[in-house]
């Protein structure tokens, strides 16, 4: 079994609206980046709370992932949250 990229796993978990599922684990990193880019409507490389909520997600999840509490969720914070979730 191949490793699934943490960002892909998160977007599969949170069900990013409109994101096409990856066909294989090898496709997952690209699909995850595309999903993140689609959600990042201001193209600043991070998700604001408004962008997060626009995906239909709850503020509680955003706050869990936003480790430095700067009001933005980055791909690195998503990977770190997935690592904490797996423990």
MDAnalysis code that builds the backbone (N, CA, C; Angstrom):
import MDAnalysis as mda
import numpy as np

u = mda.Universe.empty(261, n_residues=87, atom_resindex=np.repeat(np.arange(87), 3), trajectory=True)
u.add_TopologyAttr("name", ["N", "CA", "C"] * 87)
u.add_TopologyAttr("resid", np.arange(1, 88))
u.add_TopologyAttr("resname", ["UNK", "UNK", "UNK", "UNK", "UNK", "UNK", "UNK", "UNK", "UNK", "UNK", "UNK", "UNK", "UNK", "UNK", "UNK", "UNK", "UNK", "UNK", "UNK", "UNK", "UNK", "UNK", "UNK", "UNK", "UNK", "UNK", "UNK", "UNK", "UNK", "UNK", "UNK", "UNK", "UNK", "UNK", "UNK", "UNK", "UNK", "UNK", "UNK", "UNK", "UNK", "UNK", "UNK", "UNK", "UNK", "UNK", "UNK", "UNK", "UNK", "UNK", "UNK", "UNK", "UNK", "UNK", "UNK", "UNK", "UNK", "UNK", "UNK", "UNK", "UNK", "UNK", "UNK", "UNK", "UNK", "UNK", "UNK", "UNK", "UNK", "UNK", "UNK", "UNK", "UNK", "UNK", "UNK", "UNK", "UNK", "UNK", "UNK", "UNK", "UNK", "UNK", "UNK", "UNK", "UNK", "UNK", "UNK"])
u.atoms.positions = np.array([
    [0.838, -1.184, 0.000],
    [0.000, 0.000, 0.000],
    [0.877, 1.240, 0.000],
    [0.536, 2.214, -0.819],
    [1.335, 3.416, -0.924],
    [0.893, 4.441, 0.096],
    [1.829, 5.309, 0.467],
    [1.597, 6.360, 1.450],
    [0.708, 7.446, 0.847],
    [-0.275, 7.897, 1.588],
    [-1.157, 8.970, 1.149],
    [-0.674, 10.278, 1.759],
    [-0.430, 11.266, 0.919],
    [0.019, 12.578, 1.345],
    [-0.921, 13.138, 2.411],
    [-0.390, 13.716, 3.497],
    [-1.250, 14.234, 4.569],
    [-2.232, 15.296, 4.106],
    [-1.833, 16.160, 3.183],
    [-2.761, 17.170, 2.697],
    [-3.905, 16.499, 1.961],
    [-3.576, 15.497, 1.147],
    [-4.626, 14.767, 0.433],
    [-5.554, 14.091, 1.428],
    [-4.969, 13.488, 2.448],
    [-5.784, 12.814, 3.455],
    [-6.715, 13.803, 4.141],
    [-6.214, 15.003, 4.438],
    [-7.054, 15.996, 5.082],
    [-8.212, 16.385, 4.179],
    [-7.937, 16.653, 2.908],
    [-9.006, 17.085, 2.025],
    [-9.982, 15.960, 1.735],
    [-9.508, 14.732, 1.772],
    [-10.433, 13.606, 1.661],
    [-11.290, 13.555, 2.922],
    [-10.651, 13.771, 4.074],
    [-11.352, 13.739, 5.354],
    [-12.378, 14.852, 5.462],
    [-11.968, 16.082, 5.096],
    [-12.879, 17.210, 5.251],
    [-13.834, 17.337, 4.082],
    [-13.607, 16.595, 3.014],
    [-14.514, 16.602, 1.878],
    [-14.573, 17.926, 1.166],
    [-13.434, 18.398, 0.713],
    [-13.381, 19.673, 0.008],
    [-14.352, 19.667, -1.156],
    [-15.273, 20.573, -1.135],
    [-16.306, 20.636, -2.174],
    [-15.682, 20.869, -3.536],
    [-16.088, 20.057, -4.485],
    [-15.641, 20.230, -5.853],
    [-14.314, 19.593, -6.176],
    [-13.625, 19.043, -5.207],
    [-12.328, 18.438, -5.474],
    [-12.528, 17.025, -6.011],
    [-11.847, 16.732, -7.084],
    [-11.930, 15.391, -7.651],
    [-11.039, 14.461, -6.840],
    [-11.493, 13.254, -6.534],
    [-10.663, 12.333, -5.765],
    [-9.467, 11.863, -6.586],
    [-8.366, 11.615, -5.907],
    [-7.176, 11.100, -6.571],
    [-7.435, 9.667, -7.020],
    [-6.919, 9.320, -8.173],
    [-7.104, 7.972, -8.697],
    [-6.180, 6.981, -7.995],
    [-4.959, 7.395, -7.667],
    [-3.997, 6.549, -6.968],
    [-3.303, 7.377, -5.902],
    [-2.552, 6.709, -5.047],
    [-1.788, 7.423, -4.026],
    [-0.753, 8.333, -4.669],
    [-0.248, 7.955, -5.843],
    [0.712, 8.806, -6.542],
    [0.069, 10.106, -7.016],
    [-1.225, 10.075, -7.307],
    [-1.954, 11.265, -7.747],
    [-2.338, 12.163, -6.575],
    [-2.313, 11.639, -5.374],
    [-2.817, 12.353, -4.206],
    [-2.126, 13.682, -3.950],
    [-0.786, 13.769, -3.987],
    [-0.165, 15.070, -3.721],
    [-0.620, 16.140, -4.712],
    [-0.707, 15.803, -5.979],
    [-1.148, 16.760, -6.988],
    [-2.612, 17.138, -6.766],
    [-3.448, 16.160, -6.502],
    [-4.865, 16.427, -6.256],
    [-5.033, 17.288, -5.010],
    [-4.250, 17.018, -3.990],
    [-4.335, 17.800, -2.761],
    [-3.916, 19.245, -3.011],
    [-2.838, 19.437, -3.762],
    [-2.392, 20.793, -4.061],
    [-3.433, 21.532, -4.895],
    [-4.035, 20.850, -5.846],
    [-5.080, 21.473, -6.661],
    [-6.280, 21.858, -5.793],
    [-6.647, 20.995, -4.859],
    [-7.765, 21.289, -3.964],
    [-7.442, 22.489, -3.076],
    [-6.219, 22.511, -2.556],
    [-5.795, 23.633, -1.715],
    [-5.818, 24.917, -2.525],
    [-5.258, 24.871, -3.736],
    [-5.217, 26.058, -4.594],
    [-6.616, 26.563, -4.921],
    [-7.543, 25.648, -5.137],
    [-8.926, 26.033, -5.432],
    [-9.561, 26.724, -4.224],
    [-9.289, 26.210, -3.042],
    [-9.850, 26.797, -1.821],
    [-9.197, 28.133, -1.485],
    [-7.942, 28.305, -1.878],
    [-7.177, 29.520, -1.600],
    [-7.535, 30.591, -2.629],
    [-8.705, 31.170, -2.469],
    [-9.244, 32.071, -3.489],
    [-8.471, 33.379, -3.635],
    [-7.749, 33.800, -2.601],
    [-6.948, 35.022, -2.744],
    [-5.498, 34.716, -3.138],
    [-5.199, 33.442, -3.307],
    [-3.894, 32.977, -3.817],
    [-2.703, 33.474, -2.993],
    [-2.874, 33.463, -1.664],
    [-1.769, 33.888, -0.808],
    [-1.000, 32.712, -0.209],
    [-1.351, 31.493, -0.602],
    [-0.641, 30.318, -0.113],
    [-1.140, 29.799, 1.220],
    [-2.242, 30.349, 1.706],
    [-2.821, 29.925, 2.981],
    [-4.333, 30.062, 2.886],
    [-5.021, 29.369, 3.774],
    [-6.478, 29.469, 3.835],
    [-6.880, 30.339, 5.014],
    [-7.667, 31.362, 4.734],
    [-8.237, 32.187, 5.802],
    [-9.447, 31.457, 6.384],
    [-9.940, 31.959, 7.480],
    [-11.141, 31.365, 8.071],
    [-12.306, 31.459, 7.085],
    [-12.416, 32.576, 6.382],
    [-13.499, 32.733, 5.402],
    [-13.374, 31.695, 4.285],
    [-12.163, 31.460, 3.799],
    [-11.959, 30.448, 2.755],
    [-12.288, 29.057, 3.295],
    [-11.897, 28.805, 4.529],
    [-12.179, 27.527, 5.185],
    [-13.691, 27.303, 5.284],
    [-14.400, 28.328, 5.761],
    [-15.850, 28.219, 5.905],
    [-16.537, 28.094, 4.553],
    [-15.985, 28.717, 3.522],
    [-16.555, 28.618, 2.175],
    [-16.522, 27.175, 1.670],
    [-15.634, 26.351, 2.232],
    [-15.580, 24.931, 1.893],
    [-16.643, 24.150, 2.663],
    [-17.361, 24.845, 3.537],
    [-18.377, 24.159, 4.340],
    [-17.817, 23.564, 5.616],
    [-16.647, 24.005, 6.013],
    [-15.996, 23.472, 7.205],
    [-16.289, 24.357, 8.404],
    [-16.135, 23.781, 9.584],
    [-16.409, 24.482, 10.839],
    [-15.167, 25.194, 11.362],
    [-15.408, 26.260, 12.091],
    [-14.329, 27.056, 12.669],
    [-13.477, 26.228, 13.637],
    [-14.095, 25.280, 14.307],
    [-13.368, 24.442, 15.275],
    [-12.203, 23.713, 14.602],
    [-12.430, 23.160, 13.418],
    [-11.370, 22.478, 12.696],
    [-10.270, 23.427, 12.273],
    [-10.664, 24.606, 11.832],
    [-9.694, 25.632, 11.447],
    [-8.797, 25.964, 12.632],
    [-9.408, 26.185, 13.786],
    [-8.641, 26.538, 14.985],
    [-7.706, 25.411, 15.410],
    [-8.112, 24.166, 15.215],
    [-7.252, 23.029, 15.535],
    [-6.017, 23.029, 14.641],
    [-6.190, 23.343, 13.376],
    [-5.088, 23.287, 12.416],
    [-4.205, 24.531, 12.484],
    [-4.773, 25.695, 12.751],
    [-4.021, 26.961, 12.786],
    [-3.151, 27.017, 14.045],
    [-2.031, 26.332, 13.988],
    [-1.178, 26.139, 15.168],
    [-0.616, 27.439, 15.730],
    [-0.258, 28.377, 14.876],
    [0.334, 29.620, 15.378],
    [-0.709, 30.725, 15.568],
    [-1.980, 30.399, 15.343],
    [-3.112, 31.301, 15.581],
    [-2.960, 32.650, 14.874],
    [-2.477, 32.583, 13.631],
    [-2.334, 33.807, 12.847],
    [-3.529, 34.050, 11.927],
    [-4.548, 33.200, 12.033],
    [-5.739, 33.373, 11.220],
    [-5.613, 32.797, 9.828],
    [-4.589, 31.979, 9.605],
    [-4.386, 31.338, 8.309],
    [-3.948, 29.898, 8.526],
    [-4.369, 29.030, 7.622],
    [-3.961, 27.627, 7.644],
    [-3.085, 27.385, 6.414],
    [-1.867, 26.949, 6.669],
    [-0.915, 26.679, 5.594],
    [-0.819, 25.175, 5.344],
    [-0.261, 24.781, 4.206],
    [-0.048, 23.347, 3.974],
    [0.798, 22.697, 5.076],
    [1.805, 23.422, 5.581],
    [2.631, 22.863, 6.662],
    [1.799, 22.629, 7.921],
    [0.888, 23.542, 8.237],
    [0.036, 23.361, 9.413],
    [-0.929, 22.192, 9.205],
    [-1.377, 22.000, 7.975],
    [-2.242, 20.860, 7.692],
    [-1.484, 19.558, 7.900],
    [-0.244, 19.501, 7.384],
    [0.573, 18.290, 7.586],
    [0.811, 18.028, 9.071],
    [1.106, 19.085, 9.826],
    [1.354, 18.934, 11.268],
    [0.090, 18.464, 11.991],
    [-1.066, 18.997, 11.604],
    [-2.321, 18.579, 12.231],
    [-2.605, 17.115, 11.933],
    [-2.338, 16.695, 10.711],
    [-2.551, 15.289, 10.364],
    [-1.622, 14.391, 11.173],
    [-0.394, 14.835, 11.401],
    [0.532, 14.053, 12.214],
    [0.033, 13.952, 13.652],
    [-0.512, 15.052, 14.189],
    [-1.068, 15.019, 15.556],
    [-2.294, 14.130, 15.603],
    [-3.101, 14.171, 14.568],
    [-4.328, 13.366, 14.505],
    [-4.024, 11.885, 14.477],
    [-2.936, 11.499, 13.837],
    [-2.565, 10.071, 13.724],
    [-2.066, 9.472, 15.018],
    [-1.672, 10.277, 15.977],
    [-1.102, 9.743, 17.227],
    [-2.105, 8.984, 18.013],
])
